[in-house]
Amino acid sequence: MLDVNATGLSKDVCNLIVHEGGLNETDLRHSESDGRGGLLRGLLVGVVGGAILGWLLSGPLNLLHVNLVAGLAFGIFAGGLTGALAGGLFGAGLTDQGLHRLGKRLKKKGGVLVTAEIKGAQAEEAVQHIFAKYGAIVASKGTL
């Protein structure tokens, strides 16, 4: 960590989080969660489910008194919005899959997990160089 301090990067640009003995899943940062994955999965399921529901309500069941295209559009919009919201919230409570696998391995070995929240290419390059110097393993890579 002294190497990171020596680079002169501020906490606004580079923030390190240390998890001793693996991941403590109750103390996850947003960047360590699977919120994006949950959002995408929820959006896809919501769009498909909404399209089916919109088709049923405006087509065979005729509960929405609109044409089929309007029923499908409404179902896709409402289902996508609901699915994305629910999936994003659900995924925010789950650990990023790469970090989860690495956390399990470290828990068995009693290791330390360090994650970095980085903004900007210069900060990313400096932190990657320092992590490589100490033999760090890249579990996942995402952008803020």
C-alpha positions in Angstrom: 0.0 0.0 0.0 2.9 2.3 0.5 3.6 2.0 -3.3 0.1 3.3 -4.0 0.7 6.2 -1.6 4.0 7.0 -3.4 2.2 7.5 -6.7 0.5 10.5 -5.4 -3.0 9.3 -6.4 -5.8 10.8 -4.4 -8.7 8.9 -2.8 -11.0 10.4 -5.5 -9.0 8.6 -8.2 -7.8 5.4 -6.4 -9.4 3.7 -3.4 -8.2 0.4 -2.1 -10.3 -1.9 0.0 -8.7 -4.7 2.0 -10.6 -7.8 3.0 -8.5 -10.0 5.4 -9.3 -13.7 5.4 -11.5 -13.5 2.2 -14.6 -11.5 1.4 -17.0 -10.4 4.1 -20.2 -10.4 2.0 -22.0 -8.1 4.4 -19.4 -5.3 3.8 -19.4 -5.0 0.0 -18.8 -1.8 -2.0 -21.0 -1.1 -5.0 -18.1 -1.9 -7.3 -17.7 -5.3 -5.7 -21.3 -6.3 -6.2 -23.0 -8.0 -9.1 -25.5 -5.1 -9.6 -24.7 -4.7 -13.3 -25.2 -8.4 -13.9 -28.5 -8.4 -12.0 -29.6 -5.4 -14.0 -28.9 -7.0 -17.3 -30.5 -10.4 -16.3 -33.6 -8.6 -14.9 -33.9 -6.4 -18.0 -33.8 -9.4 -20.3 -36.3 -11.4 -18.3 -38.6 -8.4 -17.9 -38.6 -7.7 -21.6 -39.4 -11.3 -22.5 -42.0 -11.6 -19.7 -43.5 -8.2 -20.5 -43.8 -9.1 -24.2 -45.6 -12.3 -23.4 -47.9 -10.6 -20.9 -48.6 -7.7 -23.3 -49.4 -10.2 -26.1 -51.8 -12.2 -23.8 -53.5 -9.1 -22.5 -54.1 -7.4 -25.8 -54.5 -10.5 -27.9 -56.1 -13.8 -26.8 -57.5 -12.5 -23.4 -58.4 -9.1 -24.8 -58.2 -7.4 -21.4 -56.4 -4.4 -22.8 -58.5 -2.8 -25.4 -55.6 -1.7 -27.7 -54.2 -3.2 -30.8 -51.6 -6.0 -30.5 -48.5 -3.7 -31.3 -49.5 -1.3 -28.6 -50.0 -4.1 -26.1 -46.6 -5.6 -26.9 -44.9 -2.2 -26.6 -46.6 -1.5 -23.3 -45.6 -5.0 -22.0 -42.0 -4.7 -23.1 -41.6 -1.2 -21.6 -43.3 -2.1 -18.3 -41.6 -5.5 -18.0 -38.2 -4.2 -18.9 -38.5 -1.3 -16.4 -39.7 -3.6 -13.6 -37.2 -6.3 -14.4 -34.2 -4.0 -14.6 -35.2 -2.4 -11.2 -35.7 -5.7 -9.5 -32.7 -7.3 -11.0 -30.4 -4.4 -10.2 -31.5 -4.3 -6.6 -31.1 -8.0 -6.2 -27.7 -8.1 -7.9 -26.5 -5.2 -5.7 -26.7 -7.6 -2.8 -24.6 -10.3 -4.5 -20.8 -10.5 -4.7 -19.2 -10.1 -8.2 -18.8 -13.6 -9.5 -15.0 -13.3 -10.0 -14.5 -11.9 -6.5 -16.8 -14.6 -5.0 -14.7 -17.4 -6.5 -11.5 -15.7 -5.4 -12.9 -15.0 -1.9 -13.7 -18.7 -1.4 -10.2 -19.7 -2.4 -8.6 -17.1 0.0 -10.9 -18.1 2.9 -9.5 -21.6 2.7 -5.9 -20.4 2.6 -6.3 -17.4 5.0 -5.2 -14.9 2.4 -5.9 -11.2 2.0 -8.0 -9.8 -0.8 -7.4 -6.2 -2.0 -9.8 -4.5 -4.4 -9.2 -1.2 -6.1 -11.7 1.4 -7.2 -9.9 3.3 -9.9 -10.9 6.3 -12.1 -8.8 7.1 -15.1 -6.2 5.3 -17.3 -3.2 6.7 -15.5 -4.4 5.5 -12.1 -5.3 2.1 -13.5 -1.9 1.7 -15.0 -0.1 2.6 -11.8 -2.2 0.3 -9.7 -1.9 -2.6 -12.2 1.9 -2.2 -12.1 2.0 -2.3 -8.3 -0.3 -5.3 -8.1 1.7 -7.2 -10.7 4.9 -6.4 -8.7 3.4 -8.2 -5.7 2.0 -11.1 -7.8 -1.7 -10.1 -7.5 -4.3 -12.1 -9.4 -6.9 -10.2 -11.4 -10.3 -11.7 -10.5 -12.5 -9.3 -12.4 -12.2 -6.0 -14.1 -14.9 -3.4 -14.4 -15.3 0.3 -14.8 -16.9 2.8 -12.5 
